[in-house]
């Protein structure tokens, strides 16, 4: 062996001895030349992989609930307070004391009389236009009304009306003073319900029908409110004084042109037990047309009607002659001291050039022996 190869071999051997303490893998590569084959040893570090079982623990917070016994459940059921039931708040009841339910025959004027609240206030509270027709059962808000009927409006005779005196009372005559307040309409006036068209004598009341004119033989349409005035003689032509003014200086004039009308004027008075006679004087100024400024009186049947009111009774409707003075009387009995409603009702169911009335000198007197 050549000396240079001996030295190389010795170096490699020493390196191997130095690394003998480590786990090693010896890779031997044989180098072959043309002359000689040389074995070269290369030291390669070996990576050993060891599989070691690993236990991985994950910590989880668990809420432990002990299972109660039957006794504990029963004890809990007894000891635990019962929850209060939920009570829904009750809505405040809507006040109905100021709500009026429309009855058959009602109109705004009648309702105003019953409740004591002006027509204008009722219209404003219910957004009603003038001339609005009311339906039976319709609810109206009456502002400021307590729910109490202030005054009933006379309509037709009922069983509750004062009884007529027996036939022998015809021998009785009116005695004593006139019991009506402001009976000749000389003691001032006021605007009824604040309506400027209704100038009513002090101490008297008014009811006006503004509903449908359903009277058989009528002109149909609606009854329209008349204009009512307390008129002095000075405002009446002298030639008509005797016809229109029955007593004193004033008379009531109610009129409406070109439409049917229906109204009543009345008052409430407290009477003692006894027999009484109510007398109303009036002039039906019912004009069908004018001929050279001269009135042509209506002659058609039912062109004018009137009756005496005593509570819900009185006379039946009578048909006076247009253009002539008329007087109606009614005798009745009061059995105990009480307030009685007395007055007169007037209507013109037909359309005329003028449906007018003059009213004056009414009286209420006790009946007694002459």
C-alpha positions as CSV (number, residue, x, y, z in Angstrom):
1,X,0.0,0.0,0.0
2,X,1.2,3.4,-0.9
3,X,2.2,5.7,2.1
4,X,-0.4,8.4,1.3
5,X,-3.2,5.9,1.5
6,X,-1.9,4.6,4.8
7,X,-2.0,8.0,6.4
8,X,-5.6,8.7,5.1
9,X,-6.7,5.3,6.5
10,X,-5.1,6.1,9.9
11,X,-6.9,9.5,10.1
12,X,-10.2,8.0,9.4
13,X,-9.7,5.3,12.0
14,X,-8.9,7.9,14.6
15,X,-12.1,9.8,13.8
16,X,-14.2,6.7,14.2
17,X,-12.7,5.9,17.6
18,X,-13.5,9.5,18.7
19,X,-17.1,9.2,17.8
20,X,-17.5,5.7,19.3
21,X,-19.5,7.1,22.2
22,X,-22.6,8.1,20.0
23,X,-25.1,6.0,18.3
24,X,-24.1,6.3,14.7
25,X,-24.7,4.8,11.4
26,X,-21.7,4.1,9.3
27,X,-22.2,4.5,5.6
28,X,-19.4,2.9,3.6
29,X,-18.8,4.0,0.1
30,X,-16.3,2.2,-1.9
31,X,-14.3,4.5,-4.2
32,X,-12.9,2.8,-7.1
33,X,-10.2,4.3,-9.2
34,X,-8.4,2.9,-12.0
35,X,-5.7,1.7,-9.8
36,X,-7.3,0.8,-6.4
37,X,-10.6,0.7,-4.6
38,X,-10.7,2.8,-1.4
39,X,-13.5,2.3,1.2
40,X,-14.6,5.7,2.6
41,X,-16.5,5.8,5.8
42,X,-19.0,8.8,6.3
43,X,-20.5,9.2,9.7
44,X,-24.3,10.2,9.5
45,X,-26.3,11.2,12.6
46,X,-29.4,9.0,13.0
47,X,-32.6,10.6,14.2
48,X,-34.5,8.1,16.3
49,X,-38.3,8.5,16.6
50,X,-39.8,7.0,19.7
51,X,-43.7,6.7,20.0
52,X,-44.6,7.6,23.6
53,X,-48.3,7.3,24.7
54,X,-49.6,10.8,25.7
55,X,-52.7,11.3,27.9
56,X,-54.4,14.7,27.1
57,X,-56.7,16.0,29.8
58,X,-59.3,18.8,29.0
59,X,-60.6,20.6,32.0
60,X,-64.4,21.3,31.7
61,X,-66.5,23.1,34.3
62,X,-69.5,21.0,35.0
63,X,-72.4,22.2,37.2
64,X,-73.4,19.3,39.4
65,X,-77.1,19.3,40.4
66,X,-78.1,17.0,43.1
67,X,-81.3,15.1,42.3
68,X,-83.9,16.0,45.0
69,X,-85.8,13.3,46.8
70,X,-89.6,13.1,46.6
71,X,-89.8,14.4,50.1
72,X,-87.7,17.4,49.2
73,X,-89.9,18.1,46.1
74,X,-93.0,18.0,48.2
75,X,-91.5,20.1,50.9
76,X,-90.4,22.6,48.2
77,X,-93.9,22.6,46.7
78,X,-95.4,23.5,50.0
79,X,-92.8,26.0,51.2
80,X,-92.4,27.9,47.9
81,X,-94.8,30.8,47.7
82,X,-97.4,30.7,44.9
83,X,-96.8,33.3,42.3
84,X,-99.4,36.1,42.2
85,X,-101.5,35.8,39.0
86,X,-100.8,38.6,36.5
87,X,-103.7,40.9,36.5
88,X,-104.2,42.9,33.3
89,X,-105.0,46.5,34.1
90,X,-108.7,47.2,33.5
91,X,-109.4,50.0,31.1
92,X,-111.3,52.9,32.6
93,X,-114.9,52.6,31.6
94,X,-116.0,55.2,29.2
95,X,-118.3,57.7,30.8
96,X,-121.7,57.3,29.2
97,X,-123.6,59.8,31.4
98,X,-123.1,62.5,28.7
99,X,-124.2,60.2,25.8
100,X,-127.7,60.5,24.6
101,X,-129.4,57.8,22.5
102,X,-131.7,59.2,19.8
103,X,-135.3,58.2,20.3
104,X,-138.1,58.0,17.8
105,X,-139.3,61.5,17.0
106,X,-136.2,63.2,18.4
107,X,-134.4,66.1,16.6
108,X,-131.7,68.5,17.8
109,X,-134.2,71.0,19.2
110,X,-136.0,68.3,21.2
111,X,-132.8,66.8,22.5
112,X,-131.6,70.3,23.4
113,X,-134.8,70.8,25.4
114,X,-134.4,67.4,27.1
115,X,-130.8,67.9,28.1
116,X,-130.6,71.7,28.6
117,X,-127.6,71.9,26.3
118,X,-127.7,74.3,23.3
119,X,-128.1,73.0,19.8
120,X,-124.9,74.7,18.7
121,X,-122.9,72.8,21.5
122,X,-124.5,69.5,20.5
123,X,-123.6,70.1,16.8
124,X,-120.1,71.0,17.6
125,X,-119.5,68.0,19.9
126,X,-120.8,65.6,17.3
127,X,-119.6,67.4,14.1
128,X,-123.1,67.8,12.8
129,X,-124.1,70.2,10.1
130,X,-127.3,72.2,10.3
131,X,-130.2,70.1,9.0
132,X,-128.5,66.8,9.6
133,X,-131.0,64.0,10.0
134,X,-130.7,61.8,13.1
135,X,-131.2,58.0,13.2
136,X,-133.1,56.2,16.0
137,X,-130.4,54.6,18.2
138,X,-127.7,57.0,17.2
139,X,-125.5,58.1,20.1
140,X,-124.8,61.8,20.6
141,X,-122.2,63.3,23.0
142,X,-123.9,66.0,25.0
143,X,-121.2,68.2,26.4
144,X,-121.6,69.1,30.1
145,X,-124.8,67.0,30.4
146,X,-125.2,65.0,33.6
147,X,-127.4,62.3,32.0
148,X,-130.6,63.6,33.6
149,X,-133.5,64.5,31.4
150,X,-134.1,68.2,32.2
151,X,-137.5,68.5,30.5
152,X,-139.7,66.1,28.5
153,X,-141.1,67.3,25.3
154,X,-144.9,66.7,24.8
155,X,-145.8,64.5,21.9
156,X,-149.0,62.5,21.9
157,X,-151.6,61.7,24.6
158,X,-150.6,58.9,27.0
159,X,-152.2,57.2,29.9
160,X,-150.2,59.3,32.4
161,X,-151.8,62.5,31.3
162,X,-154.1,64.2,33.8
163,X,-157.6,62.9,33.7
164,X,-160.3,65.0,32.3
165,X,-162.9,66.2,34.9
166,X,-166.3,64.5,35.0
167,X,-169.1,65.7,32.8
168,X,-170.6,67.7,35.7
169,X,-167.5,69.9,35.7
170,X,-169.0,71.7,32.7
171,X,-171.0,73.6,35.1
172,X,-167.8,74.9,36.7
173,X,-166.3,78.2,35.6
174,X,-162.8,79.6,35.8
175,X,-162.2,81.3,39.1
176,X,-159.2,83.1,40.6
177,X,-156.1,84.5,38.9
178,X,-154.4,83.5,35.8
179,X,-151.8,81.0,37.0
180,X,-149.5,81.1,34.0
181,X,-146.2,83.1,34.2
182,X,-145.9,85.9,31.6
183,X,-149.2,84.8,30.2
184,X,-149.7,87.7,27.8
185,X,-146.0,87.8,26.8
186,X,-145.5,91.3,28.1
187,X,-142.7,90.6,30.6
188,X,-139.7,90.3,28.4
189,X,-138.1,87.6,26.3
190,X,-134.8,85.6,25.7
191,X,-133.0,83.7,22.9
192,X,-134.0,80.1,23.5
193,X,-130.8,77.9,23.6
194,X,-128.9,80.9,22.4
195,X,-130.5,80.7,18.9
196,X,-131.0,84.2,17.6
197,X,-134.0,83.0,15.5
198,X,-135.9,81.9,18.6
199,X,-137.0,84.9,20.7
200,X,-139.1,83.3,23.4
201,X,-141.1,84.9,26.2
202,X,-139.5,84.7,29.6
203,X,-140.6,81.7,31.7
204,X,-141.5,79.7,28.5
205,X,-139.8,76.9,26.6
206,X,-139.7,75.7,23.0
207,X,-139.5,72.5,21.1
208,X,-139.0,72.4,17.3
209,X,-139.2,69.4,15.0
210,X,-136.4,69.5,12.4
211,X,-136.8,65.9,11.3
212,X,-138.5,64.2,8.3
213,X,-142.1,65.3,7.5
214,X,-143.6,61.8,7.3
215,X,-147.2,62.9,8.1
216,X,-149.6,61.3,5.7
217,X,-150.9,64.0,3.3
218,X,-147.9,66.2,4.0
219,X,-145.4,67.7,1.5
220,X,-142.6,65.4,2.5
221,X,-139.1,66.7,3.0
222,X,-138.0,67.9,6.4
223,X,-139.7,70.2,8.9
224,X,-137.7,73.4,9.1
225,X,-137.3,75.6,12.1
226,X,-139.6,78.6,12.2
227,X,-138.4,82.0,13.1
228,X,-140.1,83.1,16.4
229,X,-140.3,86.7,17.7
230,X,-142.0,88.5,20.5
231,X,-143.5,91.4,18.4
232,X,-144.9,94.7,19.7
233,X,-147.9,96.3,18.2
234,X,-145.7,99.0,16.8
235,X,-144.2,96.5,14.4
236,X,-147.5,95.3,13.2
237,X,-149.7,97.2,10.6
238,X,-152.6,98.9,12.4
239,X,-155.1,97.1,10.3
240,X,-153.8,93.8,11.7
241,X,-153.7,94.7,15.4
242,X,-157.2,93.2,16.1
243,X,-156.3,90.0,14.4
244,X,-152.8,89.4,15.8
245,X,-152.8,91.0,19.3
246,X,-155.3,89.5,21.7
247,X,-154.3,91.4,24.8
248,X,-151.7,94.0,25.8
249,X,-149.0,95.3,23.5
250,X,-147.1,92.1,22.5
251,X,-147.8,88.9,20.6
252,X,-145.7,85.9,19.6
253,X,-145.1,85.6,15.8
254,X,-143.8,82.3,14.4
255,X,-143.4,81.9,10.7
256,X,-141.6,80.0,7.9
257,X,-142.0,80.4,4.2
258,X,-141.8,77.6,1.7
259,X,-141.4,74.7,4.1
260,X,-143.5,72.7,6.6
261,X,-143.0,73.5,10.3
262,X,-143.8,71.8,13.7
263,X,-143.2,73.4,17.1
264,X,-144.5,73.7,20.6
265,X,-144.4,76.5,23.3
266,X,-144.9,75.4,26.9
267,X,-144.1,76.1,30.5
268,X,-143.9,74.1,33.8
269,X,-146.0,75.1,36.7
270,X,-146.7,73.6,40.1
271,X,-150.4,73.0,40.8
272,X,-152.3,72.0,43.8
273,X,-155.0,69.3,43.7
274,X,-158.1,70.5,41.8
275,X,-159.7,71.1,38.5
276,X,-158.2,73.5,35.9
277,X,-158.9,75.0,32.5
278,X,-156.1,75.9,30.0
279,X,-157.0,78.3,27.2
280,X,-154.8,79.2,24.3
281,X,-155.6,81.9,21.7
282,X,-153.9,82.0,18.3
283,X,-154.2,83.2,14.7
284,X,-153.2,80.8,11.8
285,X,-151.4,83.1,9.4
286,X,-151.2,80.4,6.7
287,X,-150.9,82.0,3.3
288,X,-150.8,80.0,0.1
289,X,-150.0,83.0,-2.1
290,X,-150.2,86.8,-2.4
291,X,-152.4,88.7,-4.8
292,X,-151.3,92.3,-5.2
293,X,-149.9,92.2,-1.6
294,X,-153.2,90.7,-0.4
295,X,-153.0,87.4,1.4
296,X,-154.7,84.4,-0.1
297,X,-155.4,82.1,2.8
298,X,-154.7,78.4,2.5
299,X,-157.8,76.3,2.3
300,X,-156.4,72.8,1.6
301,X,-157.2,70.3,4.3
302,X,-154.6,70.0,7.1
303,X,-152.8,73.2,6.0
304,X,-152.7,74.1,9.7
305,X,-153.1,72.1,12.9
306,X,-153.0,73.0,16.6
307,X,-153.6,71.4,20.0
308,X,-153.5,72.0,23.7
309,X,-150.6,70.4,25.7
310,X,-151.1,69.2,29.3
311,X,-148.2,66.9,30.2
312,X,-148.2,64.1,27.6
313,X,-151.9,64.6,27.0
314,X,-154.3,67.4,26.1
315,X,-156.5,67.8,23.0
316,X,-156.2,66.0,19.8
317,X,-154.9,67.9,16.8
318,X,-157.6,70.2,15.4
319,X,-157.7,72.0,12.1
320,X,-158.5,75.8,12.6
321,X,-159.5,78.0,9.7
322,X,-156.6,80.0,8.2
323,X,-157.0,83.7,8.5
324,X,-159.3,83.6,11.6
325,X,-158.8,83.9,15.3
326,X,-159.1,80.6,17.2
327,X,-159.3,79.5,20.8
328,X,-158.8,76.1,22.3
329,X,-159.6,75.1,25.9
330,X,-158.8,71.9,27.9
331,X,-160.1,71.0,31.3
332,X,-158.1,68.6,33.5
333,X,-157.8,67.3,37.1
334,X,-154.7,67.3,39.3
335,X,-155.0,64.8,42.1
336,X,-151.9,65.7,44.1
337,X,-149.5,68.6,44.2
338,X,-147.1,68.4,41.4
339,X,-145.5,70.2,38.4
340,X,-147.5,70.1,35.3
341,X,-146.4,71.0,31.8
342,X,-148.9,73.1,29.9
343,X,-148.8,74.9,26.5
344,X,-149.7,74.6,22.8
345,X,-148.4,72.8,19.7
346,X,-148.7,74.0,16.1
347,X,-147.8,72.5,12.8
348,X,-148.1,73.2,9.1
349,X,-147.4,69.9,7.3
350,X,-147.8,71.5,3.8
351,X,-145.5,73.8,1.9
352,X,-147.1,77.2,1.7
353,X,-145.9,80.7,0.8
354,X,-146.1,81.4,4.6
355,X,-146.7,79.1,7.4
356,X,-147.2,81.6,10.2
357,X,-148.9,81.8,13.7
358,X,-149.7,84.6,16.1
359,X,-150.1,83.5,19.7
360,X,-151.3,85.7,22.6
361,X,-153.3,85.9,25.9
362,X,-153.1,82.3,27.2
363,X,-154.6,81.5,30.6
364,X,-154.7,78.7,33.2
365,X,-157.3,79.0,35.9
366,X,-158.9,76.8,38.6
367,X,-162.4,75.7,38.0
368,X,-165.0,76.3,40.7
369,X,-168.6,77.1,41.3
370,X,-169.7,80.6,40.1
